[in-house]
Amino acid sequence: MHTLEALARDARALAHGEVVLSAPETEVARQMQICNACRYCEGFCAVFPAMTRRLAFGQADIHFLANLCHNCGACLHACQYAPPHEFAVNVPQAMAQVRGQTYVDYAWPPTLGRLYQRQGLTLSVALAVGLALFLVLAVVLQGQGLGALWTAPGSDFYGIFPHNLLVGLFAPVFGFATLALALGVRRFWREITPATSGAPLSTPATTEATGAVLRLKYLDGGHGDGCHNEDDAHTLSRRRYHHLTFYGFLLCFAATSVATLYHYLLALPAPYDLPSLPKLLGAVGGVSLAIGTAGLWRLNLRRHPQHGDAAQKPMDRGFIALLFLTATSGLALWAARGTPALALTLCLHLGAVMALFATMPYGKFGHGIFRTAALLRHAVEKRQPNPVGLGAD
């Protein structure tokens, strides 16, 4: 009977052109009403100060708060209304479910977002292996036999795959990923801006939000001792492994960017050796990325089931696996230079990198971009008069 009543209510709302909340969105709205009355966790993270500026929670507000949440778990362990209380308040889990929904809602095209959400790990590994096998086949056909895979071509990558061919393969994939992410974030930004005061960005707000992103401020549990993972104990492990992963990825991207400048502006083609800047950035970034993703994988396996959405595990692990494979295959490629394993290792590395780019807009890489947008809007909103505070209109 309850389901029938809910369907009838939704039908009436649709008939009047109103927005119908999904079940996860409705649950977040319910929990935020309870939290707004309690406010014990007000100093924990950005979610709760943003919550206190609202008396009602529409879809845009819910999407904003869900992407503002860092899923640190601190509020769950502090909450007097957490399960098994009849109120069953579990903010990290409710926010995670909505956050996963937003990855699909804002994905472009939406079909790819739904596919990656359901089969993230399988799709990631299969795509990386499939692309690597395609490149292996290209090497075999070009070299007229399987022996081409196990020869000693020296240290010249472009002797296996010409530079222009690699650019022709990777530029469209990278361009598509950038376009898909940009379209998704633009739609998200347009939706949450009116719900977060509508004021434009300012230099102080941008500076504050950038600092919060770069320091992963809201993975400290609200008190600096860290968040939670598998139990009630505070740990800084998640913050540290996220830092290693984040900055490792940035260093690897910087290495590729500098190498591109070397190639086109200085006429210095790869490969490079230490102490060249591309090699230094790539080596440090690769090691950092490998350690960070290995740590995140371990924490993901041990994470308390109430801290997040179990349905997102394949998506989370797919992204972690691709990052780890990209880092370790890149380091292995360095070691394989001048050996018969170079061609095979290069195919594996290029397949992993291409798969990583292709899936970027639909998983946990996208969550970093959406969270940054939410933090920017929070930094803007908090500088405006509180619409429900003392002295408000």
Secondary structure as GFF3:
##gff-version 3
##sequence-region A 1 393
A	DSSP	alpha_helix	2	15	.	.	.	ID=ss1
A	DSSP	alpha_helix	23	38	.	.	.	ID=ss2
A	DSSP	alpha_helix	47	51	.	.	.	ID=ss3
A	DSSP	alpha_helix	59	68	.	.	.	ID=ss4
A	DSSP	alpha_helix	74	78	.	.	.	ID=ss5
A	DSSP	alpha_helix	91	105	.	.	.	ID=ss6
A	DSSP	alpha_helix	110	118	.	.	.	ID=ss7
A	DSSP	alpha_helix	120	143	.	.	.	ID=ss8
A	DSSP	three_ten_helix	146	149	.	.	.	ID=ss9
A	DSSP	three_ten_helix	157	159	.	.	.	ID=ss10
A	DSSP	alpha_helix	163	195	.	.	.	ID=ss11
A	DSSP	alpha_helix	203	215	.	.	.	ID=ss12
A	DSSP	three_ten_helix	217	219	.	.	.	ID=ss13
A	DSSP	alpha_helix	237	265	.	.	.	ID=ss14
A	DSSP	alpha_helix	277	302	.	.	.	ID=ss15
A	DSSP	three_ten_helix	305	307	.	.	.	ID=ss16
A	DSSP	three_ten_helix	310	312	.	.	.	ID=ss17
A	DSSP	alpha_helix	313	336	.	.	.	ID=ss18
A	DSSP	alpha_helix	342	359	.	.	.	ID=ss19
A	DSSP	three_ten_helix	360	362	.	.	.	ID=ss20
A	DSSP	alpha_helix	364	381	.	.	.	ID=ss21
###
